[in-house]
Amino acid sequence: MASKIADKSLPFLMPAKEAFNCGYNIDLDSALQLEIECFANCFGTADHNEGMLAFTEKRKPIFKDK
């Protein structure tokens, strides 16, 4: 499982980790808002564009952590 996670884009993993870690310590509404913010921050990045392009081309994405 760790190798699968390691293949992902770092700019996507960091907010996911933050939402996961912080979500335990706050109420549900705040946790959902945090998740929305983390998710929204991933849009428009080079890795987001690469992931979408790879999906449409049915290939594995090549992330550059940007």
Predicted model as a PDB file, atoms N, CA, C, CB and O in Angstrom, pLDDT in the B-factor column:
MODEL        1                                                                  
ATOM      1  N   MET A   1       0.825  -1.179   0.000  1.00 79.00           N  
ATOM      2  CA  MET A   1       0.000   0.000   0.000  1.00 79.00           C  
ATOM      3  C   MET A   1       0.876   1.252   0.000  1.00 79.00           C  
ATOM      4  CB  MET A   1      -0.942  -0.007   1.203  1.00 79.00           C  
ATOM      5  O   MET A   1       0.545   2.233  -0.666  1.00 79.00           O  
ATOM      6  N   ALA A   2       1.968   1.232   0.725  1.00 78.00           N  
ATOM      7  CA  ALA A   2       2.855   2.397   0.788  1.00 78.00           C  
ATOM      8  C   ALA A   2       3.426   2.727  -0.579  1.00 78.00           C  
ATOM      9  CB  ALA A   2       3.990   2.153   1.782  1.00 78.00           C  
ATOM     10  O   ALA A   2       3.565   3.904  -0.915  1.00 78.00           O  
ATOM     11  N   SER A   3       3.761   1.725  -1.375  1.00 81.00           N  
ATOM     12  CA  SER A   3       4.304   1.997  -2.708  1.00 81.00           C  
ATOM     13  C   SER A   3       3.242   2.599  -3.623  1.00 81.00           C  
ATOM     14  CB  SER A   3       4.864   0.711  -3.331  1.00 81.00           C  
ATOM     15  O   SER A   3       3.565   3.417  -4.484  1.00 81.00           O  
ATOM     16  N   LYS A   4       1.983   2.209  -3.451  1.00 80.00           N  
ATOM     17  CA  LYS A   4       0.906   2.820  -4.227  1.00 80.00           C  
ATOM     18  C   LYS A   4       0.750   4.288  -3.870  1.00 80.00           C  
ATOM     19  CB  LYS A   4      -0.413   2.080  -3.996  1.00 80.00           C  
ATOM     20  O   LYS A   4       0.566   5.131  -4.748  1.00 80.00           O  
ATOM     21  N   ILE A   5       0.824   4.590  -2.589  1.00 74.00           N  
ATOM     22  CA  ILE A   5       0.703   5.974  -2.135  1.00 74.00           C  
ATOM     23  C   ILE A   5       1.909   6.784  -2.608  1.00 74.00           C  
ATOM     24  CB  ILE A   5       0.578   6.037  -0.592  1.00 74.00           C  
ATOM     25  O   ILE A   5       1.761   7.943  -2.996  1.00 74.00           O  
ATOM     26  N   ALA A   6       3.088   6.191  -2.579  1.00 74.00           N  
ATOM     27  CA  ALA A   6       4.312   6.896  -2.970  1.00 74.00           C  
ATOM     28  C   ALA A   6       4.304   7.287  -4.441  1.00 74.00           C  
ATOM     29  CB  ALA A   6       5.526   6.036  -2.678  1.00 74.00           C  
ATOM     30  O   ALA A   6       5.012   8.218  -4.825  1.00 74.00           O  
ATOM     31  N   ASP A   7       3.533   6.609  -5.269  1.00 75.00           N  
ATOM     32  CA  ASP A   7       3.450   6.933  -6.693  1.00 75.00           C  
ATOM     33  C   ASP A   7       2.597   8.166  -6.973  1.00 75.00           C  
ATOM     34  CB  ASP A   7       2.893   5.757  -7.452  1.00 75.00           C  
ATOM     35  O   ASP A   7       2.589   8.673  -8.095  1.00 75.00           O  
ATOM     36  N   LYS A   8       1.890   8.646  -5.974  1.00 77.00           N  
ATOM     37  CA  LYS A   8       0.981   9.777  -6.163  1.00 77.00           C  
ATOM     38  C   LYS A   8       1.738  11.099  -6.079  1.00 77.00           C  
ATOM     39  CB  LYS A   8      -0.145   9.745  -5.117  1.00 77.00           C  
ATOM     40  O   LYS A   8       2.898  11.148  -5.670  1.00 77.00           O  
ATOM     41  N   SER A   9       1.055  12.159  -6.474  1.00 79.00           N  
ATOM     42  CA  SER A   9       1.634  13.499  -6.488  1.00 79.00           C  
ATOM     43  C   SER A   9       1.737  14.058  -5.074  1.00 79.00           C  
ATOM     44  CB  SER A   9       0.799  14.435  -7.368  1.00 79.00           C  
ATOM     45  O   SER A   9       0.768  14.036  -4.315  1.00 79.00           O  
ATOM     46  N   LEU A  10       2.918  14.558  -4.730  1.00 78.00           N  
ATOM     47  CA  LEU A  10       3.139  15.117  -3.394  1.00 78.00           C  
ATOM     48  C   LEU A  10       2.204  16.288  -3.087  1.00 78.00           C  
ATOM     49  CB  LEU A  10       4.582  15.569  -3.257  1.00 78.00           C  
ATOM     50  O   LEU A  10       1.697  16.367  -1.968  1.00 78.00           O  
ATOM     51  N   PRO A  11       1.951  17.209  -4.041  1.00 77.00           N  
ATOM     52  CA  PRO A  11       1.010  18.298  -3.736  1.00 77.00           C  
ATOM     53  C   PRO A  11      -0.419  17.823  -3.453  1.00 77.00           C  
ATOM     54  CB  PRO A  11       0.984  19.272  -4.881  1.00 77.00           C  
ATOM     55  O   PRO A  11      -1.215  18.580  -2.898  1.00 77.00           O  
ATOM     56  N   PHE A  12      -0.750  16.607  -3.819  1.00 77.00           N  
ATOM     57  CA  PHE A  12      -2.056  16.047  -3.488  1.00 77.00           C  
ATOM     58  C   PHE A  12      -2.015  15.273  -2.174  1.00 77.00           C  
ATOM     59  CB  PHE A  12      -2.541  15.141  -4.613  1.00 77.00           C  
ATOM     60  O   PHE A  12      -2.993  15.248  -1.428  1.00 77.00           O  
ATOM     61  N   LEU A  13      -0.893  14.651  -1.903  1.00 81.00           N  
ATOM     62  CA  LEU A  13      -0.776  13.854  -0.682  1.00 81.00           C  
ATOM     63  C   LEU A  13      -0.709  14.710   0.581  1.00 81.00           C  
ATOM     64  CB  LEU A  13       0.450  12.977  -0.761  1.00 81.00           C  
ATOM     65  O   LEU A  13      -1.281  14.348   1.609  1.00 81.00           O  
ATOM     66  N   MET A  14      -0.025  15.820   0.507  1.00 81.00           N  
ATOM     67  CA  MET A  14       0.130  16.666   1.694  1.00 81.00           C  
ATOM     68  C   MET A  14      -1.213  17.204   2.199  1.00 81.00           C  
ATOM     69  CB  MET A  14       1.068  17.831   1.385  1.00 81.00           C  
ATOM     70  O   MET A  14      -1.480  17.107   3.397  1.00 81.00           O  
ATOM     71  N   PRO A  15      -2.072  17.767   1.337  1.00 80.00           N  
ATOM     72  CA  PRO A  15      -3.374  18.219   1.843  1.00 80.00           C  
ATOM     73  C   PRO A  15      -4.250  17.055   2.317  1.00 80.00           C  
ATOM     74  CB  PRO A  15      -4.109  19.004   0.761  1.00 80.00           C  
ATOM     75  O   PRO A  15      -5.026  17.202   3.261  1.00 80.00           O  
ATOM     76  N   ALA A  16      -4.124  15.903   1.660  1.00 82.00           N  
ATOM     77  CA  ALA A  16      -4.904  14.745   2.096  1.00 82.00           C  
ATOM     78  C   ALA A  16      -4.478  14.325   3.496  1.00 82.00           C  
ATOM     79  CB  ALA A  16      -4.739  13.569   1.108  1.00 82.00           C  
ATOM     80  O   ALA A  16      -5.315  14.001   4.338  1.00 82.00           O  
ATOM     81  N   LYS A  17      -3.176  14.334   3.735  1.00 83.00           N  
ATOM     82  CA  LYS A  17      -2.654  13.985   5.057  1.00 83.00           C  
ATOM     83  C   LYS A  17      -3.115  15.006   6.104  1.00 83.00           C  
ATOM     84  CB  LYS A  17      -1.110  13.908   5.026  1.00 83.00           C  
ATOM     85  O   LYS A  17      -3.488  14.640   7.218  1.00 83.00           O  
ATOM     86  N   GLU A  18      -3.085  16.282   5.730  1.00 82.00           N  
ATOM     87  CA  GLU A  18      -3.535  17.328   6.647  1.00 82.00           C  
ATOM     88  C   GLU A  18      -5.008  17.145   7.004  1.00 82.00           C  
ATOM     89  CB  GLU A  18      -3.309  18.714   6.030  1.00 82.00           C  
ATOM     90  O   GLU A  18      -5.382  17.217   8.175  1.00 82.00           O  
ATOM     91  N   ALA A  19      -5.846  16.907   5.984  1.00 83.00           N  
ATOM     92  CA  ALA A  19      -7.280  16.719   6.229  1.00 83.00           C  
ATOM     93  C   ALA A  19      -7.515  15.490   7.103  1.00 83.00           C  
ATOM     94  CB  ALA A  19      -8.046  16.580   4.896  1.00 83.00           C  
ATOM     95  O   ALA A  19      -8.365  15.514   7.993  1.00 83.00           O  
ATOM     96  N   PHE A  20      -6.774  14.430   6.855  1.00 82.00           N  
ATOM     97  CA  PHE A  20      -6.921  13.206   7.634  1.00 82.00           C  
ATOM     98  C   PHE A  20      -6.520  13.425   9.089  1.00 82.00           C  
ATOM     99  CB  PHE A  20      -6.083  12.085   7.023  1.00 82.00           C  
ATOM    100  O   PHE A  20      -7.245  13.046  10.009  1.00 82.00           O  
ATOM    101  N   ASN A  21      -5.351  14.044   9.285  1.00 83.00           N  
ATOM    102  CA  ASN A  21      -4.846  14.248  10.646  1.00 83.00           C  
ATOM    103  C   ASN A  21      -5.673  15.260  11.430  1.00 83.00           C  
ATOM    104  CB  ASN A  21      -3.403  14.704  10.600  1.00 83.00           C  
ATOM    105  O   ASN A  21      -5.958  15.045  12.608  1.00 83.00           O  
ATOM    106  N   CYS A  22      -6.056  16.345  10.796  1.00 82.00           N  
ATOM    107  CA  CYS A  22      -6.811  17.390  11.492  1.00 82.00           C  
ATOM    108  C   CYS A  22      -8.280  17.025  11.665  1.00 82.00           C  
ATOM    109  CB  CYS A  22      -6.700  18.700  10.739  1.00 82.00           C  
ATOM    110  O   CYS A  22      -8.937  17.499  12.591  1.00 82.00           O  
ATOM    111  N   GLY A  23      -8.785  16.194  10.787  1.00 78.00           N  
ATOM    112  CA  GLY A  23     -10.201  15.841  10.822  1.00 78.00           C  
ATOM    113  C   GLY A  23     -10.636  15.151  12.100  1.00 78.00           C  
ATOM    114  O   GLY A  23     -11.804  15.224  12.481  1.00 78.00           O  
ATOM    115  N   TYR A  24      -9.719  14.489  12.755  1.00 79.00           N  
ATOM    116  CA  TYR A  24     -10.052  13.795  13.998  1.00 79.00           C  
ATOM    117  C   TYR A  24     -10.277  14.744  15.165  1.00 79.00           C  
ATOM    118  CB  TYR A  24      -8.959  12.824  14.349  1.00 79.00           C  
ATOM    119  O   TYR A  24     -10.980  14.417  16.121  1.00 79.00           O  
ATOM    120  N   ASN A  25      -9.678  15.911  15.076  1.00 84.00           N  
ATOM    121  CA  ASN A  25      -9.679  16.823  16.209  1.00 84.00           C  
ATOM    122  C   ASN A  25     -10.690  17.954  16.106  1.00 84.00           C  
ATOM    123  CB  ASN A  25      -8.332  17.397  16.372  1.00 84.00           C  
ATOM    124  O   ASN A  25     -10.733  18.817  16.983  1.00 84.00           O  
ATOM    125  N   ILE A  26     -11.500  17.968  15.059  1.00 89.00           N  
ATOM    126  CA  ILE A  26     -12.467  19.054  14.875  1.00 89.00           C  
ATOM    127  C   ILE A  26     -13.849  18.475  14.605  1.00 89.00           C  
ATOM    128  CB  ILE A  26     -12.037  19.987  13.715  1.00 89.00           C  
ATOM    129  O   ILE A  26     -13.994  17.290  14.302  1.00 89.00           O  
ATOM    130  N   ASP A  27     -14.861  19.332  14.721  1.00 90.00           N  
ATOM    131  CA  ASP A  27     -16.232  18.866  14.494  1.00 90.00           C  
ATOM    132  C   ASP A  27     -16.450  18.551  13.013  1.00 90.00           C  
ATOM    133  CB  ASP A  27     -17.254  19.926  14.973  1.00 90.00           C  
ATOM    134  O   ASP A  27     -15.652  18.944  12.162  1.00 90.00           O  
ATOM    135  N   LEU A  28     -17.528  17.846  12.718  1.00 90.00           N  
ATOM    136  CA  LEU A  28     -17.788  17.360  11.359  1.00 90.00           C  
ATOM    137  C   LEU A  28     -17.872  18.491  10.344  1.00 90.00           C  
ATOM    138  CB  LEU A  28     -19.072  16.559  11.330  1.00 90.00           C  
ATOM    139  O   LEU A  28     -17.275  18.394   9.272  1.00 90.00           O  
ATOM    140  N   ASP A  29     -18.595  19.554  10.652  1.00 91.00           N  
ATOM    141  CA  ASP A  29     -18.737  20.662   9.709  1.00 91.00           C  
ATOM    142  C   ASP A  29     -17.383  21.288   9.379  1.00 91.00           C  
ATOM    143  CB  ASP A  29     -19.680  21.725  10.278  1.00 91.00           C  
ATOM    144  O   ASP A  29     -17.108  21.596   8.219  1.00 91.00           O  
ATOM    145  N   SER A  30     -16.553  21.473  10.375  1.00 91.00           N  
ATOM    146  CA  SER A  30     -15.218  22.035  10.151  1.00 91.00           C  
ATOM    147  C   SER A  30     -14.349  21.070   9.351  1.00 91.00           C  
ATOM    148  CB  SER A  30     -14.543  22.367  11.493  1.00 91.00           C  
ATOM    149  O   SER A  30     -13.584  21.494   8.484  1.00 91.00           O  
ATOM    150  N   ALA A  31     -14.462  19.784   9.637  1.00 87.00           N  
ATOM    151  CA  ALA A  31     -13.690  18.778   8.917  1.00 87.00           C  
ATOM    152  C   ALA A  31     -14.091  18.736   7.442  1.00 87.00           C  
ATOM    153  CB  ALA A  31     -13.881  17.398   9.558  1.00 87.00           C  
ATOM    154  O   ALA A  31     -13.233  18.620   6.567  1.00 87.00           O  
ATOM    155  N   LEU A  32     -15.380  18.830   7.171  1.00 89.00           N  
ATOM    156  CA  LEU A  32     -15.844  18.841   5.785  1.00 89.00           C  
ATOM    157  C   LEU A  32     -15.368  20.093   5.053  1.00 89.00           C  
ATOM    158  CB  LEU A  32     -17.371  18.752   5.736  1.00 89.00           C  
ATOM    159  O   LEU A  32     -14.992  20.028   3.882  1.00 89.00           O  
ATOM    160  N   GLN A  33     -15.386  21.223   5.739  1.00 90.00           N  
ATOM    161  CA  GLN A  33     -14.891  22.461   5.135  1.00 90.00           C  
ATOM    162  C   GLN A  33     -13.398  22.356   4.830  1.00 90.00           C  
ATOM    163  CB  GLN A  33     -15.161  23.659   6.064  1.00 90.00           C  
ATOM    164  O   GLN A  33     -12.946  22.797   3.774  1.00 90.00           O  
ATOM    165  N   LEU A  34     -12.637  21.776   5.751  1.00 88.00           N  
ATOM    166  CA  LEU A  34     -11.205  21.575   5.539  1.00 88.00           C  
ATOM    167  C   LEU A  34     -10.974  20.676   4.332  1.00 88.00           C  
ATOM    168  CB  LEU A  34     -10.547  20.969   6.794  1.00 88.00           C  
ATOM    169  O   LEU A  34     -10.096  20.955   3.515  1.00 88.00           O  
ATOM    170  N   GLU A  35     -11.740  19.612   4.209  1.00 86.00           N  
ATOM    171  CA  GLU A  35     -11.601  18.703   3.074  1.00 86.00           C  
ATOM    172  C   GLU A  35     -11.892  19.423   1.759  1.00 86.00           C  
ATOM    173  CB  GLU A  35     -12.537  17.497   3.236  1.00 86.00           C  
ATOM    174  O   GLU A  35     -11.178  19.234   0.774  1.00 86.00           O  
ATOM    175  N   ILE A  36     -12.927  20.237   1.742  1.00 88.00           N  
ATOM    176  CA  ILE A  36     -13.276  21.004   0.541  1.00 88.00           C  
ATOM    177  C   ILE A  36     -12.128  21.935   0.148  1.00 88.00           C  
ATOM    178  CB  ILE A  36     -14.572  21.819   0.774  1.00 88.00           C  
ATOM    179  O   ILE A  36     -11.770  22.028  -1.026  1.00 88.00           O  
ATOM    180  N   GLU A  37     -11.559  22.619   1.132  1.00 87.00           N  
ATOM    181  CA  GLU A  37     -10.456  23.540   0.860  1.00 87.00           C  
ATOM    182  C   GLU A  37      -9.222  22.808   0.338  1.00 87.00           C  
ATOM    183  CB  GLU A  37     -10.101  24.319   2.120  1.00 87.00           C  
ATOM    184  O   GLU A  37      -8.571  23.266  -0.601  1.00 87.00           O  
ATOM    185  N   CYS A  38      -8.910  21.684   0.946  1.00 83.00           N  
ATOM    186  CA  CYS A  38      -7.759  20.899   0.497  1.00 83.00           C  
ATOM    187  C   CYS A  38      -7.968  20.393  -0.930  1.00 83.00           C  
ATOM    188  CB  CYS A  38      -7.513  19.715   1.448  1.00 83.00           C  
ATOM    189  O   CYS A  38      -7.052  20.430  -1.751  1.00 83.00           O  
ATOM    190  N   PHE A  39      -9.166  19.927  -1.212  1.00 84.00           N  
ATOM    191  CA  PHE A  39      -9.496  19.421  -2.536  1.00 84.00           C  
ATOM    192  C   PHE A  39      -9.412  20.533  -3.570  1.00 84.00           C  
ATOM    193  CB  PHE A  39     -10.891  18.795  -2.541  1.00 84.00           C  
ATOM    194  O   PHE A  39      -8.855  20.334  -4.650  1.00 84.00           O  
ATOM    195  N   ALA A  40      -9.957  21.700  -3.251  1.00 85.00           N  
ATOM    196  CA  ALA A  40      -9.967  22.832  -4.183  1.00 85.00           C  
ATOM    197  C   ALA A  40      -8.556  23.321  -4.494  1.00 85.00           C  
ATOM    198  CB  ALA A  40     -10.796  23.980  -3.611  1.00 85.00           C  
ATOM    199  O   ALA A  40      -8.285  23.756  -5.613  1.00 85.00           O  
ATOM    200  N   ASN A  41      -7.664  23.255  -3.524  1.00 81.00           N  
ATOM    201  CA  ASN A  41      -6.290  23.712  -3.735  1.00 81.00           C  
ATOM    202  C   ASN A  41      -5.514  22.847  -4.715  1.00 81.00           C  
ATOM    203  CB  ASN A  41      -5.562  23.750  -2.426  1.00 81.00           C  
ATOM    204  O   ASN A  41      -4.470  23.269  -5.213  1.00 81.00           O  
ATOM    205  N   CYS A  42      -5.996  21.663  -4.997  1.00 79.00           N  
ATOM    206  CA  CYS A  42      -5.311  20.763  -5.927  1.00 79.00           C  
ATOM    207  C   CYS A  42      -5.612  21.091  -7.386  1.00 79.00           C  
ATOM    208  CB  CYS A  42      -5.702  19.330  -5.640  1.00 79.00           C  
ATOM    209  O   CYS A  42      -4.854  20.700  -8.274  1.00 79.00           O  
ATOM    210  N   PHE A  43      -6.695  21.795  -7.643  1.00 80.00           N  
ATOM    211  CA  PHE A  43      -7.066  22.121  -9.011  1.00 80.00           C  
ATOM    212  C   PHE A  43      -6.125  23.166  -9.587  1.00 80.00           C  
ATOM    213  CB  PHE A  43      -8.510  22.616  -9.072  1.00 80.00           C  
ATOM    214  O   PHE A  43      -5.671  24.065  -8.880  1.00 80.00           O  
ATOM    215  N   GLY A  44      -5.839  23.040 -10.870  1.00 78.00           N  
ATOM    216  CA  GLY A  44      -5.001  24.005 -11.553  1.00 78.00           C  
ATOM    217  C   GLY A  44      -3.515  23.750 -11.436  1.00 78.00           C  
ATOM    218  O   GLY A  44      -2.714  24.499 -11.995  1.00 78.00           O  
ATOM    219  N   THR A  45      -3.134  22.719 -10.728  1.00 84.00           N  
ATOM    220  CA  THR A  45      -1.712  22.394 -10.626  1.00 84.00           C  
ATOM    221  C   THR A  45      -1.290  21.598 -11.855  1.00 84.00           C  
ATOM    222  CB  THR A  45      -1.413  21.596  -9.323  1.00 84.00           C  
ATOM    223  O   THR A  45      -2.125  21.030 -12.558  1.00 84.00           O  
ATOM    224  N   ALA A  46      -0.002  21.565 -12.099  1.00 86.00           N  
ATOM    225  CA  ALA A  46       0.524  20.797 -13.230  1.00 86.00           C  
ATOM    226  C   ALA A  46       0.195  19.309 -13.062  1.00 86.00           C  
ATOM    227  CB  ALA A  46       2.057  21.001 -13.361  1.00 86.00           C  
ATOM    228  O   ALA A  46      -0.137  18.631 -14.034  1.00 86.00           O  
ATOM    229  N   ASP A  47       0.287  18.812 -11.842  1.00 86.00           N  
ATOM    230  CA  ASP A  47      -0.013  17.398 -11.604  1.00 86.00           C  
ATOM    231  C   ASP A  47      -1.500  17.102 -11.785  1.00 86.00           C  
ATOM    232  CB  ASP A  47       0.430  16.993 -10.198  1.00 86.00           C  
ATOM    233  O   ASP A  47      -1.862  16.013 -12.229  1.00 86.00           O  
ATOM    234  N   HIS A  48      -2.352  18.045 -11.450  1.00 86.00           N  
ATOM    235  CA  HIS A  48      -3.788  17.857 -11.696  1.00 86.00           C  
ATOM    236  C   HIS A  48      -4.038  17.715 -13.186  1.00 86.00           C  
ATOM    237  CB  HIS A  48      -4.612  19.039 -11.122  1.00 86.00           C  
ATOM    238  O   HIS A  48      -4.756  16.816 -13.625  1.00 86.00           O  
ATOM    239  N   ASN A  49      -3.435  18.617 -13.964  1.00 87.00           N  
ATOM    240  CA  ASN A  49      -3.600  18.556 -15.413  1.00 87.00           C  
ATOM    241  C   ASN A  49      -3.050  17.256 -15.987  1.00 87.00           C  
ATOM    242  CB  ASN A  49      -2.914  19.744 -16.071  1.00 87.00           C  
ATOM    243  O   ASN A  49      -3.662  16.652 -16.868  1.00 87.00           O  
ATOM    244  N   GLU A  50      -1.894  16.829 -15.487  1.00 86.00           N  
ATOM    245  CA  GLU A  50      -1.298  15.568 -15.943  1.00 86.00           C  
ATOM    246  C   GLU A  50      -2.188  14.381 -15.579  1.00 86.00           C  
ATOM    247  CB  GLU A  50       0.106  15.383 -15.333  1.00 86.00           C  
ATOM    248  O   GLU A  50      -2.360  13.462 -16.379  1.00 86.00           O  
ATOM    249  N   GLY A  51      -2.745  14.401 -14.386  1.00 87.00           N  
ATOM    250  CA  GLY A  51      -3.629  13.307 -13.969  1.00 87.00           C  
ATOM    251  C   GLY A  51      -4.871  13.207 -14.833  1.00 87.00           C  
ATOM    252  O   GLY A  51      -5.286  12.111 -15.211  1.00 87.00           O  
ATOM    253  N   MET A  52      -5.463  14.349 -15.145  1.00 88.00           N  
ATOM    254  CA  MET A  52      -6.661  14.366 -15.994  1.00 88.00           C  
ATOM    255  C   MET A  52      -6.324  13.912 -17.413  1.00 88.00           C  
ATOM    256  CB  MET A  52      -7.284  15.779 -16.021  1.00 88.00           C  
ATOM    257  O   MET A  52      -7.074  13.147 -18.019  1.00 88.00           O  
ATOM    258  N   LEU A  53      -5.191  14.389 -17.943  1.00 92.00           N  
ATOM    259  CA  LEU A  53      -4.781  14.003 -19.286  1.00 92.00           C  
ATOM    260  C   LEU A  53      -4.474  12.507 -19.348  1.00 92.00           C  
ATOM    261  CB  LEU A  53      -3.557  14.818 -19.727  1.00 92.00           C  
ATOM    262  O   LEU A  53      -4.878  11.827 -20.291  1.00 92.00           O  
ATOM    263  N   ALA A  54      -3.767  12.003 -18.353  1.00 93.00           N  
ATOM    264  CA  ALA A  54      -3.444  10.572 -18.309  1.00 93.00           C  
ATOM    265  C   ALA A  54      -4.714   9.732 -18.233  1.00 93.00           C  
ATOM    266  CB  ALA A  54      -2.532  10.261 -17.106  1.00 93.00           C  
ATOM    267  O   ALA A  54      -4.805   8.677 -18.861  1.00 93.00           O  
ATOM    268  N   PHE A  55      -5.682  10.197 -17.470  1.00 94.00           N  
ATOM    269  CA  PHE A  55      -6.951   9.470 -17.360  1.00 94.00           C  
ATOM    270  C   PHE A  55      -7.639   9.398 -18.718  1.00 94.00           C  
ATOM    271  CB  PHE A  55      -7.880  10.144 -16.325  1.00 94.00           C  
ATOM    272  O   PHE A  55      -8.100   8.330 -19.122  1.00 94.00           O  
ATOM    273  N   THR A  56      -7.712  10.523 -19.428  1.00 95.00           N  
ATOM    274  CA  THR A  56      -8.397  10.523 -20.723  1.00 95.00           C  
ATOM    275  C   THR A  56      -7.629   9.723 -21.767  1.00 95.00           C  
ATOM    276  CB  THR A  56      -8.598  11.951 -21.214  1.00 95.00           C  
ATOM    277  O   THR A  56      -8.223   9.169 -22.692  1.00 95.00           O  
ATOM    278  N   GLU A  57      -6.304   9.662 -21.617  1.00 96.00           N  
ATOM    279  CA  GLU A  57      -5.475   8.894 -22.542  1.00 96.00           C  
ATOM    280  C   GLU A  57      -5.297   7.448 -22.088  1.00 96.00           C  
ATOM    281  CB  GLU A  57      -4.117   9.555 -22.694  1.00 96.00           C  
ATOM    282  O   GLU A  57      -4.610   6.667 -22.747  1.00 96.00           O  
ATOM    283  N   LYS A  58      -5.912   7.094 -20.974  1.00 95.00           N  
ATOM    284  CA  LYS A  58      -5.864   5.733 -20.420  1.00 95.00           C  
ATOM    285  C   LYS A  58      -4.428   5.241 -20.225  1.00 95.00           C  
ATOM    286  CB  LYS A  58      -6.618   4.769 -21.336  1.00 95.00           C  
ATOM    287  O   LYS A  58      -4.044   4.160 -20.672  1.00 95.00           O  
ATOM    288  N   ARG A  59      -3.658   6.082 -19.540  1.00 94.00           N  
ATOM    289  CA  ARG A  59      -2.275   5.725 -19.225  1.00 94.00           C  
ATOM    290  C   ARG A  59      -1.979   6.128 -17.785  1.00 94.00           C  
ATOM    291  CB  ARG A  59      -1.276   6.411 -20.210  1.00 94.00           C  
ATOM    292  O   ARG A  59      -2.754   6.847 -17.154  1.00 94.00           O  
ATOM    293  N   LYS A  60      -0.867   5.659 -17.287  1.00 90.00           N  
ATOM    294  CA  LYS A  60      -0.451   6.004 -15.940  1.00 90.00           C  
ATOM    295  C   LYS A  60       0.115   7.422 -15.949  1.00 90.00           C  
ATOM    296  CB  LYS A  60       0.594   4.987 -15.399  1.00 90.00           C  
ATOM    297  O   LYS A  60       0.915   7.755 -16.823  1.00 90.00           O  
ATOM    298  N   PRO A  61      -0.287   8.269 -14.988  1.00 88.00           N  
ATOM    299  CA  PRO A  61       0.239   9.637 -14.964  1.00 88.00           C  
ATOM    300  C   PRO A  61       1.708   9.692 -14.554  1.00 88.00           C  
ATOM    301  CB  PRO A  61      -0.583  10.489 -14.019  1.00 88.00           C  
ATOM    302  O   PRO A  61       2.192   8.851 -13.797  1.00 88.00           O  
ATOM    303  N   ILE A  62       2.394  10.689 -15.064  1.00 86.00           N  
ATOM    304  CA  ILE A  62       3.788  10.935 -14.694  1.00 86.00           C  
ATOM    305  C   ILE A  62       3.808  12.257 -13.937  1.00 86.00           C  
ATOM    306  CB  ILE A  62       4.746  10.972 -15.963  1.00 86.00           C  
ATOM    307  O   ILE A  62       3.894  13.329 -14.535  1.00 86.00           O  
ATOM    308  N   PHE A  63       3.727  12.165 -12.617  1.00 84.00           N  
ATOM    309  CA  PHE A  63       3.660  13.353 -11.777  1.00 84.00           C  
ATOM    310  C   PHE A  63       5.040  13.963 -11.578  1.00 84.00           C  
ATOM    311  CB  PHE A  63       3.036  13.014 -10.429  1.00 84.00           C  
ATOM    312  O   PHE A  63       6.040  13.248 -11.499  1.00 84.00           O  
ATOM    313  N   LYS A  64       5.086  15.282 -11.497  1.00 84.00           N  
ATOM    314  CA  LYS A  64       6.340  16.013 -11.293  1.00 84.00           C  
ATOM    315  C   LYS A  64       6.328  16.796  -9.981  1.00 84.00           C  
ATOM    316  CB  LYS A  64       6.593  16.966 -12.464  1.00 84.00           C  
ATOM    317  O   LYS A  64       7.190  17.643  -9.747  1.00 84.00           O  
ATOM    318  N   ASP A  65       5.358  16.509  -9.141  1.00 80.00           N  
ATOM    319  CA  ASP A  65       5.219  17.168  -7.840  1.00 80.00           C  
ATOM    320  C   ASP A  65       5.152  18.703  -7.969  1.00 80.00           C  
ATOM    321  CB  ASP A  65       6.389  16.773  -6.931  1.00 80.00           C  
ATOM    322  O   ASP A  65       5.767  19.444  -7.202  1.00 80.00           O  
ATOM    323  N   LYS A  66       4.386  19.136  -8.965  1.00 84.00           N  
ATOM    324  CA  LYS A  66       4.167  20.575  -9.186  1.00 84.00           C  
ATOM    325  C   LYS A  66       2.697  20.862  -9.315  1.00 84.00           C  
ATOM    326  CB  LYS A  66       4.908  21.065 -10.439  1.00 84.00           C  
ATOM    327  O   LYS A  66       2.307  22.014  -9.504  1.00 84.00           O  
TER     328      LYS A  66                                                      
ENDMDL                                                                          
END                                                                             
